C-alpha cells in the first residue's frame, strides 16, 4: 500500500515539474539515503497512536521532493485546516537581527499586497497565524471546508519564493510593555552567556529587526531572502492537512500542489548547547510591576526531548506539585508562608531546558524567604534520599493515559498546531501523544536530574516592592529594576540547617488509580484508598465504599460521636444516591493563578473538605467530569474566540487584570463546561433527580465572543443548549442568584422564548451592564423572558433573599412550569465575602433552595462565584443537604423582614412583568411596613 502511494506521489510530482519547468536538484548519496528512510517511515506510519474514541483517519506521505505530509480525515469536522512546520526558530536568528525568523513568518503571511494570504483567509471567515519558537516555526490556517483547495493553492505559494517586503508592523524600537509573567523570565534570559542565542532571545524582538537592520546598514529584504533560502527547503518541512475529505482525495490534493516546493537538500542547523557561563549561583532581587512577592528558582537541565519514553522531568514536576500532607507545598502553606506553588519546565528544546519552581509568598513568607530557600533544598535532599518511587511514576503514567484517552477532538486549527509542536521532534506515530505519556520508568535519569538541582547551579529571583530604591541595575528589554548577588554555597547550607522542624514525606499510592489488595476502607476523592464502579447506567460513577463501621454510622445502626444520628436505612442510602449526584474533579485544581487571586483552586478544595466532613460523598453519587465537546461549546460561543482562549491561550487586553491562563487552563475550562453538561445529562436521563456541579472556572459572565469576570465558557448556557439539542427540553428556567448579574447568560438568551432567565443581583454593581436593570426584560419574541431583580443596597440579608424568592421566583416557576431548573449557584453574597459585601448565611441559601425543592422539579446547580472559603463550603453543603431532602438547615420564613428597597424591587418587577406573567398581577399578601427591616448604620 505504501509503495503504491509513493509511486503515485512520484507521478504527480513529475507531472507538476514538467508543467512548471522547474527541476529538482540532483540527488546526492545522502539525500537518496534520507529519501529511502523517509519512504520506509511512511510505509509504517499510517497507524498514529490515538485514543480508542478517535475515529479519524491518518496517512503519512513523503513526496518526491522529500516533503513529508500528514493527512488527517475527520468525517465530522465542519472546518478544514493546514500547517507547515520547519526546524528553524529564534536560535537561528543572525547576530544583530534577533527576531528575523518571526519577522519572516509575519512577512510571509501578510506579504504580496492585495494577494496577502492572511487577508484572503480572514475575508472567508477563517484565521491564519505564524508562530516561532526557540528552534522551530510553523504557519497554519483554518477555514470552511469549501475553501480548502483555493486556500491550499495560495498556501503553497508561500513556500515557493520569499516575501518581497517586510511585515508592515515591523520597525519599532524601545522597551516593551511590562508584563508580570515575563519580567523574571526575561531577566533570566538576560543573564545567559552573551554569545548564546538564549541570551539574544526576547518575545517581541521581531518588531525591531528592521530597525536593527537599518542601524547596522543591512537591507532587511535581502536578509529575509537569505534566511528564507537557507532554511525553506522541502526536505526540512512537514505539511499537515486536516479535512473532511477522504485520505486518497487529500493525498492527490497535496501531491498536485506541494511537490513543486524546492528541495535544496539542506541540513538542519546545528543547535546550541546549554547556555552556561554566568548563569548559575545567582540571587536576584527584583522590583515587580504589581505589589506582590514571588520567589522563583531555575536549574538548567540537559534533556533529550526526542525520546518521549523518558519522563524524568515529568516525574519531578509531578512530585514537586504534590499538595498532600508531607509535601513541600503542604508544609509551606501550613507555615503560612506561601499562597501558591508551581513546578514546571521552561524553554524546552532539543538540548536543554530549565526546571522552574515558582512560589507566591505571603507577607510573612517574604520575611522568611531564607527559610523557604532552605526548605526547598532540604526537600530536594530528601528526594535524593528517598529515591525514585515506581508507584508514583505509574500513577503519572495512568493519569496521562486517561487524559489522552479522554481527550476531546478540538478545533482543526488547534489540532494542527498541536501536531506541529510534536511532529518535528517525535516519530509520526507519536504526533498526537508526544511526550505526554512516558512508558519507561527512568529511575537513573530521575536521580541524575536530582543530582543537578544543587545550590551551585541554582539561580533564584525574589520579586517584591520592598526593593524599590535599592536596585542598581536595569534589564534593558522590559526596563525592570534589579540587583544581583553571587550566592555563597555556605549561605544556602546555613539557611537549610536553620529551618523549622517539618514532617516531610512522599504520599502513599493513590489507589483510586491502582487498587491495593487487602484494603477495604475508602476515604473520598482526595485521599481514596479504594473505589468500585456503581451499577448506574453510566459506568463512571465513583461510589464511595465505606468500612463496616462507617456504613453503620450512615444507616443509623451506630451513631457517629458528635453527630446527630439518622434513621436512614441501607435501602434509603441507595435511594439517596439515586436522588442526588455531585460532579467533582481534582483536575480543575490545575487552573492556578501566578499571584494572589480570588478565583483560585482553594475554592473547590474548601467545598470538597466541607462535603467530606459532612458525609455527603457517602450519601450522594459522585462523578468525575468529562471535557465538553467542541460541538456543544460552539452552540454558544464563537469559534475564533474559542480558538483564542483554548488554542492560543490569549486573553483579551481588557481582561488581563481580572483573569489568567496557564498551560492547564484550557483543560480545566473544558472540564468545567463538561461538568455542567454531565450533571444535566444525568438528571435529564432520569438517573438522578438533582445534581450539583462543583466547577471552576465559573461561567456566567462569559459572552459569545468574550471572557469576563473570571469566566471563559458560559457553563450554564452550554448545558442549556445541550439539553435542548440532545434531550429535547422545550422549556428551561435558569435562576442566577450570584450577587453579580449573569450578563453573559442574559445576553445569550435575551431574544429567546424557550429559556426563562432570572437574575437576582445588586445594581449598580459589577459587571455594570446597561442591560442589568429591571426594565431590561428581553426583546422580540424573548420579551418578558428575562427578569432582572435588583437589590440597590449592599449587605442584604436572608430576608431580602426570601422576599425575592417568594414573590418573584417561585410564582414565575409555577406559571412557566419548566422541564428543568438550572441554577447558576454563586455564593458571593455570603457573610464575609468581600467581593459581594452582603450578609447571607448558609441557612439562607438552604432555605431559598428549599422553596424550589418543594415544587418537585428536577434541579441542576452549577457553581459560579463565592470567594470566602469557609462560607463557600458551608453554603454548598447546606444546599446539597436540601437536595437530599433534609430540612434541618431550613428556616421558618413566615415572619422574615426585608429592606424597604427590597420590597420596592419586588413591586417593580411584578409590575413590569405582569403583562407576560399573569401570576404577578395580584397584590402580594404582605404587610410591608410590618415586615420592613430598619437598617442599622453601624452594621449595614
N, C-alpha and C positions, 0 to 999 in steps of 0.2 A: 504493500500500500504506500509506504514512504517513498520507494523508488519511483512509483508512478507519479507521485506528487512532485518530486524533484525534477523528473523529466518534463512534466507539464510546465514547471516554473522555467526550465531552460528554454522550452519552445517559445513561451510567451516573451521571455526576455530577449531572445534572438529577434523575434518579430518587432519588438519595441525598438531594439537597437538599429535595425535596418531602416525603420521608418524615421528615426531622428538623425541618422547619420553618425551617431556617437558610437565609439568603440571602446570597450573596456580595456584597461591597461593590461599589458602582457602578464601572464601568470608566472609567479616565482615559485620555487620549490616550497618555500614556507607558506605562501598563500594557498598552494594546492593542498598542503597538509592541513591547513586550517579549514579549508572548504570541505575536505573529506571528513574531518572530525565533526564539523557542524552538521553535515548531512547525516552522519551517523547519529548525532544527538537528536536530529529531527525525527529519525525513524523510531526513537524510543520515547519521545517527549510528548506524545499526544495525550497521555494519561496524566493530567495535572492532579496533584493531591488536593482534594476538595472534600467538603462536608457531605454527609450522606443525603442531605436535603438539597444539594446543589444540582439542578437539572441541566445546567448549561453545558454546551459542547466546547471543547478546546482543541486547537490544532497548531502545531509548531511547524513552520515552513521556512526553509532557507533558500533565498533567491540566488540566481547565478552571479549576482554582484556581491554575494555573501551577506546581504542584508537579512537579518533574522526577523521573523514575523510571528507573532502570537495572535491567532484568530479566535474570537470568542463569540459563540452563537447563543443568544438568550431569547427564547421564543416569547417571553413575557415583557420584554423591555419596550417602552414607548419612545425611548431616546437612543441615538447612536453616538458613539464616541471613538476617538482615536488618539494615540500619543506616540511620540518618537523620543527615545531615550538615547543619550550619549554619555560616554565615560569622561566627561570634562566638566570642570567646575571652578570655584573660586581659587583653588590651589594652583590652577594653571594660568591665572592672570599674569601678564607680563609685569615686570618691575616698573613702577611708576604709573601703571594703568590698572591698578586694582579696581575690580568691578567691571572689567571689559567683557567678561563672559555673560553677566546678566544684562549688560547694555546690548550685547549682540542678540540675546534672546528677545528682548523687547523690540529691538530694531527689526528683527525678522517678522515678528507678529504684526507690527504696525507700519512696516515699510511699504513701498510701492504705491504711495498716494491713494488714489480712489480705489485701487485694487487691493488695499490692505486686507490681510486675511482676517484679523480680528474684527475689522469693520464689517466684512461680509457675514461672519458668523453672528455677530450681535444683531445685524439687521434681520436675521432669520430666527430671532428669539433663542439664540444659542449663547454659548460662552466659550472663550478661549483664554489660555494662560500659558505662561512660561515660567519655570522655576529653576533656580540654580542652587546647588548645594556645594559642599566642600569639594567633592570630586565627581559630581555628575550633574546633568541637567536634563530636563525634559520639556517638550512643548506638547500641549494637548488641547482638544476641543470637544464640545458636546453640542448636539442639535437634534432636531427632529429626524426620524429615520428617512424621511423623504428627501433630505438634502445631503445624505451621506456621500453619494457619488460625486456631485458637484463640489462638495467641500473637500473631498479627497483629491480631486483634480487641482484644487488650489493649494492644498496642504503639501503635496509633493513638490510644488514649485519652490517652497521654502528651503528645500534641500538640494536644489539644482544650481543655484547661484547666490552669492552673498548679497546682503542689502546694500543699496546704493547711498543710503544716508542714515545717520544715527537717529535713534528714537527721539522724538521731539521733546520728551520730558527730561532729557539729559542736560548737562551743562551747569548744574547748580553746585555751589561750593559752600563751605562753612560747617558749623556744628549742626548735628541733627537734633531733633526734638528729644528730650529726655524721656525715656520710658522706664518705669520702675523695674520691669522684669529684665531689662537689657543692661543697665549700667554696671552691675557687678560682673556680668559675663563679658562685657566689652573691656572692662578693666583687666579681666583675666587674659583676654587676647592680647591686650597692650603690653603685658609683661612676659610674653613668649620671646624666644630668641629672635632678634630683629631681622635676621636673614631668612627666617622660616615663613612660608606662606600663611601659617596660622597667625602670625603677628600682623600681617597685612590685611587680613580679612575683617570686614565690617559689614553689617547687614545692608546698608544703603549705599555702599561706595560706588555702585554703578552710576549714581546720579551725578558724580563729579568726574567720571572717567574722561569725558570730553574736555572738561575744564583742565584736567591734568595734562591731556594730550597737547593742548594749546600751550600750556605752561612750559612743556619740555620741547616745543617745536615739532610735534608729530602730527601727521594727518590722521584724524580719527577714522575716516573712511578706509584708508589703506590699512590701518591697524585692525579694523574689523574684518577686512577681506583676508588679511594674513592669518588671523586667528581662525576664521571660517575654513580656509583652505587646509589648515594644519590638522583640524580635528573632525571636520564634517566629511567623513568617508564612510561608505556603505558598510564596510567590514567592521566598523566600530558601533554602528547604530542598531537599535532594536525597535521595531514597529509593533504597536498593539492596536487592533481594530475590534471594536465591540458593536455588535449589531443584532437585529432580529433575523437577518438572513442566514441561510444555511452555510455550513463550512465550505462546501465546494464553491458556492457563489462568492463567498468572501475571498477565497483563495484566488479565484480568477480576477477579482477586483484588484487585489494588491499586486499580483503578478503583472497585470497590464500596465499599472501606473508606476510602481516603485522600483521595477527592475532597471529603470533608466538612471537612478541615482549613481553618481560616480563612485567607483571603488579605487581609492588611491593606495590601497594596501598599507594603510598607516598602522603603526603600533601604538598601543595606548601609552600615554605619558607616564613617566616614572613618578611614583607618588612619594611624598615626603615622609620621613621618619618622625619619631617623637620630637616635638618642639622643646628640646631640653634647654640648656643654658641657664639663664637666670629665672628659672620657673619654680624652683622648689623652696621650701623652708622660708616662706614669707608670710607676714601678717599685715593686712591692710585695714586701716581704719577709714571709713568712707562716710561722706555726708549724703544721705539718700534724698530722693525727691519728696517723699512724704514722711510724716512723723511716726515711724515705727522702727523696730530693731530686728535685724536679720543677721544671723551667723551662718556663714556658708563655707564649706570645705571642698577643695578639689584635690584629687590624686590622679596623676597620669597613669594609664594602664595600657600596655600593648595588647592588641586584640586582633584575632583573625576572624573577621566577620563572615568570611565566605563559607565557613563551616557552621551551619546552624545547629549542628548536633551539640556544640559546646555552649552550655548555658550557665557558665560560671558567674558571669556578671549578673545575669537574671536571678540566680540563686541569692547572691549577696544583696541585691536590691530588695528582693522578697524578704530576706531576714532582717535587714535594717528597717523595713517598713512595718514589721510586726508592732501591734499596739496592745497585745495581750500582756498579762501580768508577767513581770520579769524582763520585758523588752526594754530597749533603750528609750523609746518614745514614752512608754508607760512610766518609767521611773522619772524622766524629766518633767512630765506633766504632773505626776504626783507631788513633786517638789514645788510645783507652781512656777517653773522657770520657762516653759515653752507653751505656746498655744497649738502649733502645728509643726510637723516634721515631714520631710520628703527626701527620699533617696532615689537617684536616677542616674542614667548615663547620658553624658553630654558630648556633642561634637563627634559622634561615632563615624569612623571612616575605616578604610582597609587596614591601616597600620596602627592606629591608636585611638583611644577615646579617653574621657575623663569620668571617673567615679565622683559624683557630686552629692553631698549631704547638705541640706538646707534646713535651718531651724528658725522659726518665728519666735522671738523671745518676748517674754513679759517684761515689765519694768524691773521686777525683782530678778528675772533671769539676766538682764543686762548687767546688773550689779555682780552677778555670779558667773560671768562669761568664762572666766578662767577655770572655774569648777566644771562648767559644761564641757569645755575643751578636754579637761582631764577625764571626765566621764566617757566621752566619745572614745578616747584612746584606751581607756580601761575596757570598754565594751569590745573594741577590736581585739585587744589582747585576750579577752575571754573567748571570743570566737575562734581564735587560733588554738587556744587550749582545748575547747570543746571539740574542735574539728568539724568537718562537713557531716551532715546528717542525711542519710539517703532518704528517709521518710519525708523530710522537708522537700527535697528535690522531686520526689514522686508526687507530692501534693501540688507542687508548682506545675509539674507535667500535666496532672489531671485537670487542674484549673484551666491551663492553656488549651488543652484538647477540648474541654467542654465549651470554652468561649469560641473556639474555632468552629466547633460543630453547631453552636447556636447562632453563629454569625448571620446577620440578615443581609441579603444582597442589597447594596445601596445604589445610588445613582451611578449610571455608567461612567461618568467622568471621575467620580470618586474611586470606582473600581480600577479604571485605567491608571490613575495617579498612584494608587496603592501598588499595583503591579509594577509600575515604572520604578518605584522605590526599591523593589526587590529584584527585578529582572537582571540588573547589571552585576549583581553580586551573588546570586543564587542560581542553581540549575533551574531550567524552565519548569520542571516538575514541581518545584517548591516556590513558584512565583506567587502563590496565594498565601501559603503558610509562613514563608520567610523564616525568621528566627524565633517565631512566637512559641513554638512547641519543641524545645530541645529534647532529644531522646537518649542521649548517652550521659550517664552520671559522671561529671567531670571532677571527681574528688581532688585530684592533683592540681588541676587548674584553679580550683577554689582556694586551695592552700597557697598557691603561687600568688594569687591576687591579694589575699590577706597579708602575705609577707611584704607586699609593696605599699600597703596602706600604713606608712610609717610617718613619724614626726620629721624624718629627714626629707621626705618627698611631698609634704603637705603644703598647700597654700590655702590660707583661710582669710575670710573677709568679715569684718564686723561693721554693719551699716547702722548708723544712728545719728540723730540730730545733735546729740551731745558733742559731736566732733566739730560742729560749726566754729570757725575761728581758730581751729587747732591744726589745720592742714597746711602743707607746704607744696603740694603737687596738684596738677590738674590733668585729668585724662583728656586728650585733645578731641576725641570724636563726640562724646556726649557732654563734655565740659564738667566732669564730675570731680569735685574737690576730694583729695585723699592724702594720706601719708602712709609710708611703707616702712616696715621694720623687718630685719632679719630675725627669724625665730631661733632662739637658742634651744637646743635639744634638752639641755638641763632644765630649762624653764618648764617645758611640757611635762617632763618627768616629775618635776616638783608639783605641778598642778594635779597630776594624776595621783600622786601619793597623798594629797590632802582632801580628796573627795569624800563626801559623807558616806556612811555605810549603806550600801544598797543591796537588794536581793535581785540579782540578775541571773536569768537562765533562759534557755530556749523553751518554747511551748511544746507540749506533748503532741502526738499525732492528732490531726483533725480527722476523726473517724466518721465524720459525715461523708468524707471522700473515700476513706479506706476503713470500712468497719473493722473493729477489733474483736476477735473471738473471745468469748467468755465474759463480755461486758453486757450488763442488762440495764444500765442506767443511761438516761439521755437527758442532759440539760437542753435548753432551747438554742436557737440557731447559732449563737456566738461561740458557745463552748460545747458543741454537740459531742456526745460520746457514742451515739448510735442513732440510726434512723431506719424507718421502714416505710415502704410505699403504702399509701392508703388504697382502699378499694374503690375510690371515687372514679367517675368516668374519666377524668383527666388523670394521667398517670404520674404527674409530677408534684403532687401534694406532699408536703413534708409533715407527716403526722408524728407528733412528739410522743414517744413511748416512755412512760414513767416506770419507776420501780414500783413494786407492790405497795410499799408504804405510801408513796406519792399518790398512787391511784386510789388507795383507800381514803386518803385525805380529800381528794377531789370528789369522790362519790359519797362522802359523808360517813364512812364506817369508822374513821379515826380522825377526829378534829385536828387540824394543824394548830399548834400552840400559837396564840397571838392573833388568830384569825377566826372570824365567825364561821361556825360550821354550816354546812349546806346539806340539804336533803337530796341533792342531785344523785340519781341512780346511774349505773353504768349505761343503761339504755338512754337516760336523759343526756349523758355526756355525748353519746353518738348523735343524738338529735341536735344538740348544740353545735357540734361540728358541722352538721348539715345546714344549720341555720346561718352561721356566720363564718366568713373566711377573712384572713388577713394576708395581704401581699407585702412581703418584706424581703429585701435583697441587700446583703452586705456590699455588693459591688457598687451600689450607689454612694458608698462612702468615699470612693476614689475621686469624686469631683471636689477637689480641695483648693481653697484659696492660698495664695502665697503669703498673705498677711491677714491681719485680723479682719473678719468679715462676718456679718450676722448670719448669712446663709452658708453654714458650714456643716461638716459631717456630724458634729456633735448633736445636731437637731434630731436626726433619726436614731442616733445612738441613745439619746436620752429617752426617746419613745420606746426603744427596744428594752432598755433597762426597766422602765416602769411596767411594761406589759409582762415582762418576765416575772417581776416582783409580784404582780397581781395575779399571776397564774393564768393569764389569758391565752398564752400559747398552747396550753393544755386543753383549753375549753373551745378553741376555735381551730378550724383547719388553716394551716399556714402554707403558703405557696411562695416560691421564688418568682421573680419577674421573668418576662421574655422581652427581647428587644422589639420595639414597634416595627412593623413592616413599612417599607417606603411608601407603598400604595396607600396605606392608612394615613401616613403623615401628609402626603400630598393632597388628600381631600381637603385639608385645612390650610396648609402653608405653601407658599410659592417655592418652586424648585430651585431657583437661583439663591434664594435665602437659605434654604436647607443645605445647599452645597457650601455656602459661605461658612455656616456655623459648623456643620459636621465634617466637611471635607477640608476646607482651608483653615478652619478654627480661627476665624477672624471676627472680631466684634465690630459693630457699627461704632463710628467715632463718638457718638453721643452716649453710648452705653458703657464705655470703657471704665468710667469711675465707679459705676454701680455693679459691674459684672466682671467675671473672669472665666477663662477657659484654660484647661491643661490637656495633656495628651489623653487622659482618661475621660474627659468631659463628654465627647460625642457618644461613647458607650452609655454613660450614665443618663444622658439626655434621652436616648432611645429606650433605656430601661425604665425611666420614669413614665414616659408615654405608654410604653408596653404594659406597665403595671396597671395603669388606668384601664386600658383595653381588656386586660385579662380579668380584672375584677368585674367589669361589665359583662364579659362573656360568661363567667361562671354564674352570675346571677341571671342573665338572660336565658341560659340553658337550663335553669332550674336546679343546678347543683347546690346552690346556696340561696338563702333568702336575702341576705345583706352581705356587703363587703366593705372593707376599709383598706385602701391602698396607701401604705406609708412610703412616700416618694420624695425625691429631690433630684434635680432642682424642681421648684414649683412651676406652674404654667399659666395662671390666669391673666397675667399681664401681656403674654406673648401674642402679637398680632400676626396677620397673614405673612407680612414681609419684614417684621422687625422683632428683635428681642427687647425686653424691657423689664425693669423691676425684679431682677434675679431670674427671670423666666426666659426660656428658649423656645420650647414647643408647648402649645396650649393643650395640656394633657386631657382636660375635661372635654374640650371641643373635639379633639381627635377621637376620644372614646364615644362621644355622642354621635359623631358622623359614622363611626364604625357600627354602632347599634342600629342606625337607620339603614345602612347598606347591607350588613350581614345578618341582622336579626329582624329586620322589617318592623322596627319600633316606630309607630306613626307619631306618637306624642311623647315628648320628653320634657321634663322640667329640670332646669339647672338652678339650684339655690347657691349663691356665693355669699357666705357670711364672713369672709375675710374683711377686716376693717378697712382695707383699701379696695376701691372699686375694681371689679374684674373687667377692666376696659378692653382687654384683648378678646375675651369671650363675648362681651357686649357687641363689639364691632363685627365679629364673625357671624353672629346670628341676628343682627339688627334689622334686617329686612325679611326675616323668616317667620312663618306662622306655624311651623311644626316643632318649634322649641320655645317654651316659655322660660325666659331668663329673669331671675330675681336677684338683685344685688343689695345687700344690707351693708352700708359703709358710711364713713364720715365724709363730709363735704362742706367746705373745700379742704382737700387733703390729697396726698399723693394718690394717683398719678396726675391730678389737676387737669382732667379731660373736660372739654366743653360738653361732652355727652353724658356726664355723670349726674346731672341734676334730675329731679323728679319729673320735670316736663319732657324729658327725653324718653319717649315710650315706644320707639321703633318707627319704621317708615314703610310705606307701601303696604303690601299685604301683611307685613310684620308689625303694623301699628297696634299697640296695646299688648304686644308680646315681650316687651322689655319693661321691667319695673325697677326703678331706682329708689330705694328707701334710704333717705339721707339723714344721718344724725349731724346736727350742726354744732354740737358742743363736744368737747373732749371728756374723757373719764366717764363714759357711760357705764352703767351697772347692769346687773342681771335683769332688773325690772324693765329697763329700756329694751332689752333684747326680747323679753316675753311679750311686750306690747306689740312689737313688730311682727312676731310670730303669730300671736292670737288674732290680730285684726287685719293683717295683710297676707302673710304667707299661707297660713292654714286655709283661709277662705279661698284663695286662688287655687290651691291644690285640690280642694273639694270640688270646685266648679270645673277646672280643667281636666281632672281625672287622668293624670299621666300614666303611661305604661310603666315608667320607671323614674325614680328621682335620683339625680346626680347632685352631690353636694361638693362644692369647692370649699373644703374644710380648712379655712385659715383660722389660726388661734392667736393672732397677734392683738386681739382686743383683751387678752387675758391680763389679769392683775400682774403688774411688774414688767410688762413688755414695753420697752422704751420706744419701739417703733410705732406702736398703736396708741399708747398713752391712754388706756381705758382700764376698767376695773371689773371685768367679767371674771367669775370664778369657774372652776371646773364643774361645779354643780349647775351653774347657769347654762353652760353648754349642754350638759346632760339633759337638763330639763327642757331646753328648747328642742333638742332632738327627739325627746320622748313625745312631744306634741305631734311630730310627724310619724313616729313609730306607731302611735295609736291608730293611724289611718290605714294600716295594714298594706302599705305599698313597699315594693322592693326598693332598697336604697343602696347606693354606692357612694362612699365618701372618699374623696381624693385629697390628700394633704396639700395645702398651699402654704400660707405663712405661719408664723409663730416662732419667736426668737428668744424667749426666756425658757431655759431648758426644763426647769422643774415644773413650771406651769404647763408647758407643752406636753410633757409626758403624762401629767395628771389629766389634762383635758382629753387627750386621745384615749386614754384608758377608760375614762368615765363614759365617753361616747360609745366605745365598743361594748362596755357593760350594758348600756341601754339596748344596743342591737341584740345582745344575748338575752334580753328580756328582763334584766334586773331593774328594779326601781329604787334601790337603796340610796342612790345619789340624786334622786329626782325631788325637787322642792314642791311644796304646796304653793300654787300660783293664784289662789283665789283673791288674795289681798295685796298683791305686789303694787309698788308705786313706781312711777317713771317721771322723768323730767317734763316740764311743760313743753319744751321744744320737741320732745319725742311724741307727745300726744298731737301736737300740731303737724308733725310729719305724717303720722297715721292718717289724720283727717285729709291732709293734702293729697296723699297718694290715692286714697279711696275716692276722693272727688275727681281726680284726673282719670282714673281707670274705670269708673263706674259705667261708662257707656259700653265698654267692651266686656266688662265683667259685672253682671247684674248683682252678684252676691255682695258686692261692695257698696251698693246703692243705699242700703239701710243704715240707720244710725247705730253707732256702737253702744252696747248696753253698759256704759261705764259712767260713773260719777267722777268726771275728770278732776274737779277741784279736790275731791277727797282722795284721789289716787295720784296726786301730783307730789313728787318728791322735791323738797326745797333744797337748793344747792347749798352746801357748806363751803364758804370761800376758802377755808383752811385745807379742806380735803378735796374739793372739786375744782 
